[in-house]
Structure formats: structure tokens, C-alpha cells
Amino acid sequence: MQSRKATNDDIQSMAAVWLNAAPEDPLFVYLWGSEDPREFMLLNLSYFVDDPYFIVIVVVDESFVISFGVGVRRAQDNHPGDKGTNLKDLESGLADKPRHQALGRIMTEIHKDFDEEEGQHYELMYMYTCPLHRRKGAATLIVDRFRRKAKEMGVPVIVAASPGGKELYLKLEFFEVRRYRVCAPDEDGVEFPVMKWSQLLGTSS
């Protein structure tokens, strides 16, 4: 099992991992319900892989992609590039959906808070592992990639974890710094933690 930078050849495999793992993510289920997220996944993954602003890592076991992570180095003065017409159209459609609107507002708040508090930092945006291949160390391989980059720059790693992902990140030496709730009007929504790893507290290399 090894980790490497993702390529366009990995996009379909990453989408398959995402589709298999997402039903166990309460936030993802809340956002999408019974809708098919495949087009969203494929367009986003294509965008992430093609844009050097993002860091996309896959874990491969016997030539099969079993896990992937998407992250970015954030700072107050940097921003993603153009997303392309197809992805913009898709996101424009999602913007009319109350639950996606709620998530957009929360993520804007998170980015504002941590851009101001931390300055430069790495954000681990997505990380999914195929359920059949969990507890084999795939997530650790991905997180270690970001921790090494963060340690080289002397900055922390931030992740908005899925509600069920907190225990994993605690084992990987993250700690909870804040909680947020995504909810459309008249709904309870889903609460999730934001976790942080800092070389001042973590011991991994």
C-alpha cells in the first residue's frame, strides 16, 4: 500500500470510493438525500486534479485506489482558479437548495475564521476510504502527507471532519477546536467538528 499524487486516470476510481463511503457520512447524506451526487463528484475531482492549487493524494493497494484526500494550502491572499463552465453551472444549481446554501454559509465562516486566526495553514477538504479497506492505515498515509508539508512550513492542518470522523482524527493527533451546525430553515441539521493538528502539539513527522 502506498500513497501518491492523483492523476486524471484516478478520477473514476476516486469517485467510486467516494460513492461507497459517503452513505456513512451523516453530513453528506443530509446534503444529498436521495439525489445522485455522481456528476458533482466527477466534476469536482476533475477540477481538483487539474488545478495545481489543490493537493490530491490517492492510496493504492495492489493497483487499486482505496482511499483519497483533497487538500489545499490556504492563506488570506490566495484563492482557487476558474472552475470551468460545467462545475459553475452545477454549483449554481446547488445554490438554490437550502441545505447546500447552509453549508456554503458555514464554510465561508470557517474559512474566514481560520484564515484570520491561523494565516497560512493546510486544509484537508475531503478524505474518504473504501469501507472494505478501512483500518489498514490508508487515512494515516494521506494525513501524513499534509502533516509533513505543514511541518516544513511551520503551519497547522485544519479539517472540517465528518461527524463520525472525529475519533480517527483524534488518533492522528488532531484536537477539536470548534463545532458548527449545518441546517436548513426549520430543520435540526447536522453538527460536525473542526479539528486541528499543530506541530507544537503533534509528534508525527
Secondary structure, 3 states (H helix, E strand, C coil): CEEEECCHHHHHHHHHHHHHHHHHCHHHHHHHCCCCCHHHHHHHHHHHHHCCCEEEEEEEECCEEEEEEEEEEECCCCCCCCCCHHHHHHHHHHCCCHHHHHHHHHHHHHHHHHHHHHCCEEEEEEEEECHHHCCCCHHHHHHHHHHHHHHHHCCCEEEECCHHHHHHHHHCCCEEEEEEEECCCCCCCEEEEEEEECCCCCCCC
